[in-house]
Amino acid sequence: MITAARVAEDGIYVRFADERSGVIPWAELRLSEPLERVAVPQPHVIEIHLAGGGVEEVPWDFARHFADERYRESVEAAAARGRLVLGERLRALRSERGETQHGLARRAGLNRVSIARIEAGDQLPRYRTLVALAKALDVPLDRLIMG
């Protein structure tokens, strides 16, 4: 739970109920205009009130990355496992159809290196790439994504 947030020189300082704290760098926030103030209206979100009247929200899990290295490492490890699982599923579907990486890439409108990187778990494809791969493999998108 977020207990405090304030503007700091290098970003937004955030503190959690377990006393972990850190600074979300300005570059990571990518604000569309100057900020006016920050607030914590509930324990799971930071509101950034912008000079033009808009409000941008920062969810707790994004902020936690900058306050807890173990959390960041666990999220990154889970993402890596997800990329590997997707890559294995893509390889299995491609192999079931007797398709080469080159052939699948051509049918999906991609390049072979992209297919190889996805299958190796080195690259997480964008949604439109997943749609193209599912179509080229003639499987529903959910089968490619969830198995």
N, C-alpha and C positions, 0 to 999 in steps of 0.2 A: 504494500500500500504506500502511495506517495503521501508524505506528511508535509512537505514544503517544496516550493520552487521560487526562485528569484532570478532576476537578471544579473549576470556576472559579466565581466569584461570580455571573456572568451566564449560565452555562450549562456545557457540557462543552467544554473546550479539546481540540482534536485536531490532531495533526501527522502529516504524510505523509512518505514516503521522499524525496520531491523537495524537502523543507524547507518546503513550503507548510503554513500552519497557519491556524486560525480557531476561532471559538467557535460551537457550536450553541446557540442561545438556548433557555432553559427553555420558552418558549411554543411553540417548534417541536417539542419532544420530547413534550409532552402526557403526562407520566407519571401513572399512575393512583394512585401513592402515593409517599412520600418515598424517595429513593435511599439506599442504604447505601454502594456503591462502584461504580467503573467498571473494566473490564478490557478488554484487547485480546488475546483468546485466539488469534486468527489475524489475518493482515494485512488482511482484508476485512470485519471486523465489530468493532463496539464492543459489549460487553455491559454493560448497566446492571442491576446487582443491586439489587433493591428491598428496603426494610425488611421487608416481609411475606414475603420468601423468593422472590418471583418474579424472573424475568429478562426484560428487554426487549432486543432486538437493534437496533442501528443499522447498516445496511449502509454500506459505504464510499462509494457514490455519493451517498447522502443527506448524509453528512458532508462530502463533497468540495464540495458547493454552498456551504458556509460558509467554505471555505478557498481557493477558486480561482474568481475571477470569470469567467475565460474558460471554465471548465468549465460554470458555471451558465448563461452566455450560450449556449453550444453546445447544451446540453440544452433550454433554452427555445426556441431556434431550431428544433431538431428537432421539438419538440412542436407548434410553430406550423405547420410544414410538414405534420405528420400531420393536424392539424385541417383544413388547407386541402384535402388530398387526400381526406379523408373527406367534406368538404362538396361537393367537385366530384363525387365518386362518387354522393352522395345526389341532387344536382341532375340528374345524367345519368340515373339510374334513374327519377327522378320524371318527367323530360321524355320519356323513352322510352315511358312509359305515358300520356302526355298529361295528367298530373295537375298541378293547381295546388298551390302551397304551402298554400293554405287547405283544399283537398280532402284533401291528404295529412295535414295536421294533424288534421282532423276524423276521418279514418279511423284514425289512430294514437292518438287521445285526447290530443293535444297542442294547443298554440296556435300560430298561424301565425308569430308572432315567434320562437318557439323554432326552427322550421324554417328561417326566414331566417337566424338567428344561426349555426345549425349549417352551413348551406350557405355562409355567408361565412367560415367558419373561426374565428368569434369565440367559439364555445361548443363544448366537448367534451361530448357527451351521456353520460349514465349508461348502464350496461348495459341496464337495463330499457327505456330510451328507444330504444336500438338495436334491441332485440327487437321493440318495438312498431312501429318504422319498417319493419323487414324484413317483418313480418307484413302491414302495410298496403300495402307494395309487392309482396307475394307473391313474395319472393325469400328464399333461404336467408341466414341471418345472416352466414355467412362471405363471401358475395358482396358484401354491404353493407360489411363491414369490410375485406376484403382485395381486393376487385375481381374 
